[in-house]
Amino acid sequence: MIAWEYALLVRRYQGQGRNFHVSFVWYGPDGSRKDITPYGDTAVAHLNRYGREGWELVSAAEDVNNVQGSTEVHRYHLKRPLN
């Protein structure tokens, strides 16, 4: 039987019009939380980076709230086999 470890990549977009901020946070399998925004400006760049480390995308989800300004949160769930 294969044992897996899981992680979460979260992309958050906040702003309105030309004033916006995009950030990326990595939640590791050990419970750590790391701001990885400086390592890339797109989700694809981050997914490719972690894919090279053996992580596989399992699912993706999006939350959008446009009631007060614009907020988007994308969650990318990843897994890889434990050694």
Phi, psi and omega in degrees: 000139179273132173261139184243155166240152186235153178214170183223131173251126181241126175253126180238126176246124177227135177155185179209129180063232182276350179263101180214162179220132176245131178227156179231133179232135178253124175254106185283167181295342179270005180091001180287158179229126184223130174284114182250015181308318182296345184272358179171155183249007176225155177297323180299319178300317180290318179297319177295320179299312180286331175299322177294341178265008176096003179279140178242134178289126181259315180201163178222145179221152182228135172240129179234131177231108180251017181290309179241091184078206183231124177225130175231137174231121176249132179244127179244114180267129183234157175216159171206153181290143174286145178285000000 
